[in-house]
Amino acid sequence: MYFVPWIHKPWELGVLAAFIGLGFAVGMPAWLALISDMSAPDVRGSVIGAVGTGQGIGVLLGVLLGGYLYLLHPIHILGYTVPTHYAQFWISAFGLSAAVVLALLFVREDSGRIVGV
């Protein structure tokens, strides 16, 4: 997602979209498998439902805020001006990076099973 603002040729977008799609195709089943493995059997469905709800809220916020962000003035970050039509990609990239850092910090294989919701 960090590279989308610098892509200006269709073939570059195709290559990047293939990488993003591959990452999603590999990462999503692995994430759900990890969540279901960490959950106790009696609450596994509830935990997977909660994860799906969180993802759905993220999608909803993205749709609601995307149009608003597109209409804003350019964003200035560390001396770099981000045009508004690229703001969605930057915010998505920062959100994904934050999620990866949080997963690395808090998801541990030996931390026991998730009990209760």
TORFITOR-872264 format. One line per field, with one value per residue (C-alpha): x, y, z; residue number from 1. Coordinates in pm, 1 decimal. Layout:
residues N
c1: c(X | ...)
c2: c(Y | ...)
c3: c(Z | ...)
nr: c(NUM | ...)
//
This chain:
residues 117
c1: c(0.0 | 292.2 | 390.7 | 50.3 | 95.9 | 409.6 | 260.0 | 170.2 | 176.3 | -89.8 | 158.9 | 310.2 | -34.9 | -97.6 | 222.1 | 148.5 | -211.7 | -84.3 | 144.9 | -134.4 | -374.3 | -120.0 | -55.1 | -427.5 | -482.0 | -204.7 | -245.3 | -619.8 | -650.9 | -335.7 | -476.7 | -809.9 | -628.1 | -417.1 | -723.2 | -917.1 | -618.1 | -570.1 | -938.6 | -1086.3 | -1321.3 | -1632.2 | -1582.4 | -1413.0 | -1715.2 | -1759.5 | -1395.2 | -1398.7 | -1723.3 | -1563.6 | -1263.9 | -1497.4 | -1694.0 | -1375.5 | -1277.9 | -1626.2 | -1608.6 | -1276.6 | -1429.2 | -1726.6 | -1504.2 | -1290.0 | -1590.7 | -1735.7 | -1410.1 | -1261.8 | -1483.4 | -1433.5 | -1055.5 | -1065.6 | -1224.1 | -978.1 | -689.2 | -351.7 | -198.4 | 150.3 | 357.0 | 723.0 | 769.2 | 605.3 | 273.8 | 30.1 | -231.2 | -581.2 | -652.8 | -367.0 | -461.3 | -668.8 | -371.2 | -141.7 | -392.7 | -450.2 | -74.6 | -30.1 | -325.4 | -190.4 | 153.9 | 4.1 | -193.4 | 120.4 | 311.8 | 24.5 | -1.3 | 372.2 | 354.6 | 43.5 | -18.9 | 194.4 | 165.2 | 248.8 | 18.0 | -259.5 | -605.9 | -852.0 | -1130.7 | -1453.2 | -1532.8)
c2: c(0.0 | 234.9 | 213.1 | 281.4 | 663.1 | 625.4 | 390.6 | 553.3 | 266.9 | -2.9 | -291.5 | -162.3 | -149.6 | -505.6 | -632.6 | -452.3 | -574.0 | -930.4 | -895.6 | -747.9 | -1020.6 | -1293.6 | -1152.8 | -1147.0 | -1497.3 | -1639.7 | -1416.8 | -1434.4 | -1814.3 | -1821.8 | -1548.4 | -1729.9 | -2058.0 | -1889.9 | -1733.5 | -2060.0 | -2252.6 | -2006.7 | -2012.2 | -2262.0 | -2500.5 | -2379.3 | -2013.2 | -2061.1 | -1946.1 | -1637.1 | -1539.0 | -1581.8 | -1381.3 | -1103.9 | -1093.4 | -1077.6 | -798.4 | -599.1 | -643.3 | -541.2 | -225.1 | -144.0 | -189.3 | 27.1 | 304.5 | 287.7 | 334.3 | 614.0 | 804.6 | 742.9 | 993.3 | 1250.0 | 1212.4 | 1252.7 | 1596.8 | 1726.2 | 1959.4 | 1792.3 | 1630.0 | 1731.1 | 1461.7 | 1515.5 | 1773.0 | 1556.6 | 1662.2 | 1375.1 | 1458.4 | 1384.1 | 1118.2 | 913.1 | 965.6 | 645.7 | 435.2 | 597.9 | 558.3 | 196.7 | 132.5 | 287.7 | 88.9 | -237.4 | -161.1 | -88.6 | -414.0 | -612.5 | -453.3 | -522.9 | -883.3 | -933.4 | -787.7 | -960.4 | -1282.3 | -1558.3 | -1927.7 | -2015.7 | -1756.7 | -2008.0 | -2028.3 | -1744.8 | -1824.8 | -1630.1 | -1330.7)
c3: c(0.0 | 59.1 | -307.9 | -466.9 | -478.6 | -692.6 | -950.3 | -1279.8 | -1530.0 | -1562.7 | -1557.2 | -1231.9 | -1077.4 | -1196.9 | -1036.3 | -710.0 | -709.2 | -757.2 | -453.8 | -242.2 | -357.5 | -287.9 | 58.1 | 129.1 | -11.8 | 207.4 | 511.1 | 568.6 | 602.9 | 816.6 | 1043.0 | 1084.0 | 1152.5 | 1420.7 | 1582.1 | 1579.9 | 1715.7 | 2001.8 | 2096.0 | 2334.4 | 2150.5 | 2334.2 | 2228.9 | 1891.7 | 1689.8 | 1905.9 | 1870.5 | 1492.4 | 1482.2 | 1687.9 | 1453.6 | 1153.7 | 1319.3 | 1375.2 | 1012.4 | 901.2 | 1111.1 | 945.6 | 600.7 | 695.1 | 830.2 | 518.0 | 293.5 | 507.0 | 552.5 | 205.5 | 28.6 | 302.0 | 286.5 | -90.0 | -49.2 | 212.7 | 149.3 | 86.6 | 394.3 | 505.0 | 678.6 | 767.1 | 493.1 | 226.6 | 76.4 | 24.1 | -240.6 | -112.6 | -373.6 | -225.7 | 139.5 | 153.6 | 50.5 | 306.5 | 588.3 | 486.8 | 482.1 | 826.9 | 961.6 | 822.3 | 965.0 | 1306.8 | 1291.8 | 1207.4 | 1495.9 | 1738.0 | 1616.8 | 1663.1 | 2013.5 | 2143.6 | 1948.7 | 2092.9 | 2029.0 | 2388.6 | 2548.5 | 2606.8 | 2467.0 | 2446.9 | 2690.0 | 2700.3 | 2489.0)
nr: c(1 | 2 | 3 | 4 | 5 | 6 | 7 | 8 | 9 | 10 | 11 | 12 | 13 | 14 | 15 | 16 | 17 | 18 | 19 | 20 | 21 | 22 | 23 | 24 | 25 | 26 | 27 | 28 | 29 | 30 | 31 | 32 | 33 | 34 | 35 | 36 | 37 | 38 | 39 | 40 | 41 | 42 | 43 | 44 | 45 | 46 | 47 | 48 | 49 | 50 | 51 | 52 | 53 | 54 | 55 | 56 | 57 | 58 | 59 | 60 | 61 | 62 | 63 | 64 | 65 | 66 | 67 | 68 | 69 | 70 | 71 | 72 | 73 | 74 | 75 | 76 | 77 | 78 | 79 | 80 | 81 | 82 | 83 | 84 | 85 | 86 | 87 | 88 | 89 | 90 | 91 | 92 | 93 | 94 | 95 | 96 | 97 | 98 | 99 | 100 | 101 | 102 | 103 | 104 | 105 | 106 | 107 | 108 | 109 | 110 | 111 | 112 | 113 | 114 | 115 | 116 | 117)
//
